[in-house]
Amino acid sequence: MSFINPGKLFSYSTFGLFFGATTCMAAPPSDAQLQALVNAAVTPVMQQQNIPGLTVALTVNGQAHYFNYGVATKDTGQKVSENTLFEIGSVSKTFTATLAGYAQANGKLDLATKASTLWPALQGSAFDNISVLQLGTYSAGGLPLQFPSEADSPEQMLGYFQQWKPVYPAGSHRQYSNPSLGLFGYLAAKTLGQPFDQAMTQTLLPKLGLQHTYLSVPASQMDLYAQGYDKHDKPVRVTSGALDSQAYGVKTSAVDMLRYVQANLKPETLEASLQKTIANTHTGYYTVGDMTQGLGWEMYRYPISLDRLLAGNSTEMAMEAHKVQWLNPPRPQPADVLINKTGSTGGFGTYVAFVPARDVGIVIMANKNFPIPERVKIAHKILSAVTD
């Protein structure tokens, strides 16, 4: 494992010295090269975006490297470490999808099942004609990005779903949505016979070896929980809402997130049911432009240009509906693919990307919701250097 002194900065000239001829490097990059690379990519963005603290976790050929910058909490000056807990926002959706993939792998969940079959309270609503798969791939017919404020509570969400009317035919359009993916996770947990939080924390996370990943941070770990900061640099943390655990509720450390990425890179190291679980989440169901939609994860042929990766993670992709091209049959993970997911809360920003065929992956977590394009640029620069 490699650790960075947050006060020790490397210049772009150093970056060029180490990586000016990366295509000629036969051996894996050294710790010094990785330090120069990550510092050159990260430090200008932290300065430009006024980010208090940030961590980069990198796995290269099975080896973990951690690069920590700034402070977890400005009031105390506590430094970011690889054990600092960050809110990961919508990267939580990949955990939810993994739980659903686990239910599927164990014969509990058939993705073709209609939502109202699993939750009879939805019978007589639009969900009689919407499958679990369509919920898990944001193609239910136009569920919005967020619950309306008057429905954003566990007590009100059922009534919202019962009266909701589709905008598009089910399966025709992708509309990125917390209610869609959240309901997907809620129903998956029902098939396992457990409430979602219990199924996640007592079943899935332990099986993945994640010991410092939480939906609710326990009192004993609060000292490790970073303080988030909004665009005005005011302290903020995520608040509860309808299906928050499923859609955006995970808090975790760089160590656990990198372990999670490594499980996705090398599922053959896991028990048989988890190998099938990971394969389920990496299955492609439809395409929108260059992006192939999996369960939770979004996939691209690799190598991919920065412009195309930015387009796939753009505001337009998150906020607008897009017609989809279904893959029939669904497509297993291609040989060379980049798999990624962004996540944000009011005070945190995360990006995760990995390339299984190259055995490399990166996690970026910050205690400020800085622009997604900047996260993607950092990751693309680092991954390109270590895979060339």
C-alpha atoms as one frame of an Amber mdcrd trajectory, in Angstrom:
protein
   0.000   0.000   0.000   1.171   3.542  -0.783   0.395   6.656   1.231   0.793
  10.283   0.247   1.959  13.121   2.445  -0.828  15.645   1.737   1.631  18.517
   1.926   4.048  17.072  -0.602   3.105  18.175  -4.101   4.505  17.042  -7.440
   4.660  19.401 -10.406   3.449  18.752 -13.921   7.086  18.627 -15.004   7.580
  15.717 -12.634   4.462  14.106 -14.063   5.928  14.438 -17.536   9.255  13.020
 -16.417   7.619   9.882 -15.072   4.923   9.425 -17.689   6.212  11.045 -20.857
   6.742   7.578 -22.356   4.159   5.461 -20.605   3.552   3.387 -23.694   7.090
   2.079 -23.344   6.719   0.962 -19.739   6.735  -2.811 -19.523   6.781  -2.967
 -15.718   3.970  -1.748 -13.468   4.431   1.893 -12.403   6.451   2.477  -9.271
   5.064   4.119  -6.140   6.896   7.323  -7.058   5.373   7.319 -10.514   1.880
   6.770  -9.121   2.389   9.546  -6.587   3.454  11.958  -9.306   0.564  10.937
 -11.530  -2.149  11.245  -8.901  -0.818  14.521  -7.505  -0.661  16.081 -10.961
  -4.249  15.062 -11.656  -5.748  15.925  -8.269  -4.092  18.972  -6.734  -5.092
  21.559  -9.374  -8.725  20.439  -9.132  -8.720  20.631  -5.349  -7.402  24.170
  -5.526  -9.791  25.279  -8.279 -12.857  23.733  -6.627 -11.894  24.574  -3.030
 -12.233  20.944  -1.935 -11.395  20.483   1.761 -10.504  16.789   1.580 -10.203
  14.053  -0.996  -8.964  10.494  -1.248  -7.918   8.471  -4.270  -7.737   4.694
  -3.967  -6.090   2.870  -6.834  -5.711  -0.837  -7.510  -3.162  -1.948 -10.097
  -2.646  -5.665 -10.679  -4.183  -6.461  -7.308  -2.055  -3.970  -5.365  -3.813
  -1.254  -3.357  -2.515   2.315  -3.232  -4.038   5.193  -1.234  -3.483   8.899
  -1.784  -4.984  11.211   0.840  -5.357  14.962   0.642  -6.584  17.718   2.920
  -8.936  17.521   5.857 -11.971  15.452   6.729 -13.304  18.222   8.963 -12.235
  21.839   8.729 -13.163  22.682  12.328 -10.772  20.132  13.804  -8.233  19.903
  10.990  -8.469  16.105  11.065  -6.629  14.754   8.040  -8.234  12.542   5.437
  -7.033   8.951   5.637  -7.845   5.719   3.866 -10.211   4.988   6.790 -12.184
   8.245   6.585 -15.880   7.631   5.917 -17.395   9.454   2.955 -20.951   9.629
   1.666 -20.905   8.062  -1.811 -24.326   9.169  -3.045 -25.541   7.271  -6.081
 -22.599   4.887  -6.090 -24.840   3.316  -3.432 -26.992   2.160  -6.344 -24.290
  -0.337  -7.317 -24.509  -1.899  -3.850 -28.286  -2.070  -4.212 -27.896  -3.692
  -7.617 -25.407  -6.155  -6.151 -27.972  -7.154  -3.532 -30.491  -7.704  -6.328
 -27.875  -9.665  -8.287 -27.351 -11.783  -5.184 -31.085 -12.497  -4.898 -31.091
 -13.384  -8.590 -28.028 -15.632  -8.244 -29.695 -17.532  -5.406 -32.930 -18.127
  -7.304 -34.988 -15.705  -5.236 -35.499 -12.974  -7.821 -36.606 -13.210 -11.442
 -35.986  -9.847 -13.093 -38.916 -10.405 -15.450 -41.374 -10.390 -12.529 -43.803
  -7.487 -12.479 -43.283  -5.083  -9.584 -46.843  -5.404  -8.294 -46.412  -9.187
  -8.031 -43.705  -8.664  -5.410 -45.522  -5.806  -3.666 -49.281  -6.503  -3.824
 -50.057  -3.011  -2.545 -49.086  -1.814  -6.044 -51.681  -3.976  -7.790 -54.011
  -1.940  -9.952 -51.315   0.659 -10.615 -48.873   1.208 -13.496 -46.574  -1.299
 -11.824 -48.749  -4.165 -13.033 -46.929  -3.659 -16.342 -43.442  -2.715 -15.120
 -40.837  -5.387 -14.485 -38.201  -5.469 -11.796 -35.576  -5.254 -14.559 -37.121
  -2.060 -15.911 -36.933  -0.525 -12.437 -33.300  -1.617 -12.102 -32.359  -0.083
 -15.460 -34.277   3.216 -15.136 -36.638   2.211 -17.961 -39.964   1.995 -16.096
 -41.474   4.805 -18.127 -40.179   8.097 -16.780 -39.976   7.927 -13.005 -38.343
  11.236 -11.990 -34.850  11.868 -10.698 -36.161  12.536  -7.192 -39.348  11.952
  -5.251 -41.530  15.069  -5.039 -40.975  16.692  -1.648 -44.448  15.757  -0.439
 -43.757  12.059  -1.170 -40.152  11.898   0.019 -40.675   9.791   3.134 -41.161
   6.076   3.809 -44.748   6.795   4.875 -45.705   8.645   1.691 -43.858   6.738
  -1.030 -46.448   3.968  -1.490 -49.177   6.477  -2.220 -46.898   8.182  -4.735
 -46.172   4.937  -6.571 -49.856   3.938  -6.547 -50.907   7.122  -8.355 -47.862
   7.598 -10.624 -48.548   7.545 -14.376 -45.832   6.659 -16.909 -44.628   9.267
 -19.359 -43.288   6.668 -21.822 -44.093   3.016 -22.558 -42.237   0.774 -20.122
 -38.892  -0.250 -21.551 -38.691   2.468 -24.196 -36.666   5.206 -22.493 -33.941
   5.559 -19.882 -34.742   8.181 -17.246 -32.192   8.160 -14.427 -34.181   7.958
 -11.208 -33.796   7.468  -7.474 -37.397   6.196  -7.086 -36.823   3.640  -9.870
 -33.593   2.155  -8.529 -34.801   2.554  -4.964 -37.934   0.511  -5.598 -35.775
  -2.066  -7.389 -33.747  -2.542  -4.212 -36.814  -2.526  -1.985 -38.369  -5.347
  -4.004 -35.111  -7.328  -4.187 -34.881  -7.321  -0.399 -38.487  -8.546  -0.189
 -37.492 -11.647  -2.149 -34.775 -12.327   0.433 -37.327 -12.081   3.237 -35.540
  -9.193   4.968 -35.874  -5.427   5.196 -33.387  -3.785   2.835 -31.073  -2.381
   5.509 -30.843  -5.765   7.210 -30.230  -7.647   3.969 -27.481  -5.218   3.030
 -25.672  -4.915   6.361 -26.083  -8.476   7.669 -25.918 -10.466   4.439 -24.258
  -8.761   1.486 -21.634  -6.484   3.024 -20.131  -9.193   5.264 -19.970 -11.609
   2.318 -17.994  -8.999   0.395 -15.637  -8.518   3.347 -16.668  -4.894   3.863
 -16.316  -4.063   7.535 -16.490  -0.264   7.431 -19.412   0.336   5.076 -22.635
   1.631   6.602 -26.130   2.813   5.881 -26.214   4.443   9.319 -22.813   5.297
  10.757 -22.618   3.852  14.289 -21.665   6.101  17.192 -18.341   4.289  17.540
 -17.362   5.325  13.990 -18.570   8.931  13.976 -15.049  10.274  14.530 -14.157
   8.830  11.117 -17.193  10.326   9.338 -16.032  13.250   7.209 -17.926  16.504
   7.315 -19.375  17.394   3.940 -19.408  20.955   2.584 -21.882  22.476   0.147
 -21.194  24.912  -2.708 -21.142  27.754  -0.178 -18.670  25.805   2.005 -21.304
  25.317   4.680 -21.233  21.987   6.576 -23.848  19.491   5.415 -24.568  15.777
   5.598 -27.151  13.653   3.842 -30.678  13.580   5.252 -33.186  10.746   5.241
 -35.863  10.296   2.618 -37.912   7.690   0.779 -35.712   4.752  -0.282 -32.607
   6.696   0.747 -30.641   3.582   1.734 -31.225   2.048  -1.663 -30.530   5.122
  -3.791 -27.862   7.208  -2.059 -27.367   6.170   1.571 -24.017   4.336   1.767
 -21.075   5.730   3.728 -17.740   3.985   3.373 -13.953   4.253   3.425 -11.349
   4.133   0.678 -10.186   0.753   1.997 -13.644  -0.794   1.736 -14.445   0.840
  -1.592 -11.239  -0.465  -3.106 -11.957  -3.932  -1.722 -15.375  -3.682  -3.390
 -13.761  -2.674  -6.688 -11.308  -5.571  -6.417 -14.227  -7.960  -5.909 -15.725
  -6.627  -9.129 -12.390  -6.933 -10.920 -11.674 -10.474  -9.759 -14.960 -12.162
  -8.796 -13.311 -15.574  -9.136 -11.797 -14.923  -5.685 -15.313 -14.953  -4.170
 -17.682 -17.775  -3.268 -19.674 -19.209  -6.176 -22.920 -17.349  -5.494 -21.052
 -14.038  -5.361 -19.272 -14.792  -8.619 -22.677 -15.151 -10.244 -23.857 -12.038
  -8.403 -21.086  -9.907  -9.904 -21.703 -11.377 -13.355 -25.367 -10.391 -13.026
 -24.513  -6.752 -12.279 -22.036  -6.612 -15.183 -24.577  -7.890 -17.715 -25.537
  -5.289 -20.309 -29.253  -4.827 -21.038 -29.419  -1.908 -23.452 -27.350   0.860
 -24.971 -27.693   4.634 -25.036 -24.957   6.061 -27.230 -21.607   4.647 -26.081
 -22.990   3.534 -22.700 -24.257   0.028 -21.979 -26.566  -0.146 -18.958 -25.896
  -2.871 -16.433 -27.452  -3.276 -13.001 -26.223  -0.231 -11.120 -23.053  -0.027
 -13.206 -22.638   1.717 -16.558 -20.196   0.259 -19.096 -18.127   1.417 -22.067
 -15.818  -0.287 -24.522 -12.213   0.333 -23.464 -10.135   2.249 -24.301 -12.557
   5.170 -24.458 -11.831   8.807 -25.238 -12.295  11.389 -22.513 -14.984  13.187
 -24.526 -17.089  10.043 -24.839 -16.730   9.184 -21.175 -17.718  12.724 -20.243
 -20.774  12.479 -22.507 -21.870   9.266 -20.809 -21.603  10.924 -17.390 -23.096
  14.256 -18.441 -25.892  16.276 -16.885 -27.944  15.527 -19.990 -27.659  11.787
 -19.347 -28.775  12.238 -15.751 -31.569  14.730 -16.313 -33.154  13.843 -19.661
 -34.926  10.799 -21.066 -33.178   8.827 -23.819 -34.494   6.134 -26.126 -32.817
   2.793 -25.520 -31.662  -0.041 -27.744 -32.237  -3.318 -25.932 -29.694  -6.107
 -26.288 -31.423  -9.381 -27.086 -30.222 -11.488 -25.413 -28.600  -9.462 -22.629
 -24.849  -9.216 -23.141 -22.297 -10.533 -20.669 -19.405  -8.209 -19.879 -17.244
  -7.768 -23.005 -13.563  -8.632 -22.910 -12.347  -5.046 -22.578 -14.737  -2.643
 -20.881 -14.626   0.282 -18.470 -17.294   0.054 -15.768 -18.161   3.202 -13.815
 -20.600   5.098 -11.595 -20.793   8.610 -10.209 -22.362   9.617  -6.918 -23.140
  12.863  -5.125 -24.864  14.176  -2.030 -25.158  17.798  -0.938 -21.685  17.752
   0.563 -19.824  14.862  -1.088 -18.703  13.736  -4.546 -17.596  10.258  -5.651
 -16.502   8.526  -8.831 -15.612   4.855  -9.296 -14.222   3.267 -12.464 -12.466
  -0.004 -13.228 -11.275  -2.042 -16.211 -11.452  -5.788 -15.473  -9.348  -6.893
 -18.446  -6.505  -4.635 -17.268  -6.989  -5.348 -13.535  -7.057  -1.649 -12.657
  -9.590   0.443 -10.791  -9.933   3.827  -9.138 -12.061   5.358  -6.403 -12.270
   9.127  -5.904 -14.136  10.441  -2.847 -14.311  14.044  -1.648 -16.157  15.917
   1.070 -17.489  18.416  -1.451 -19.852  17.844  -4.367 -17.426  19.064  -7.021
 -18.324  18.843 -10.734 -18.620  15.360 -12.192 -16.567  16.245 -15.296 -13.607
  17.046 -13.049 -13.884  13.647 -11.358 -14.051  11.880 -14.709 -11.032  13.796
 -16.019  -8.956  12.799 -12.988  -9.881   9.142 -13.346  -9.417   9.027 -17.113
  -5.956  10.605 -16.856  -4.822   8.129 -14.195  -6.358   5.019 -15.758  -5.011
   5.914 -19.197  -1.502   6.247 -17.798  -1.517   2.930 -15.951  -3.159   0.936
 -18.770  -1.160   2.260 -21.756
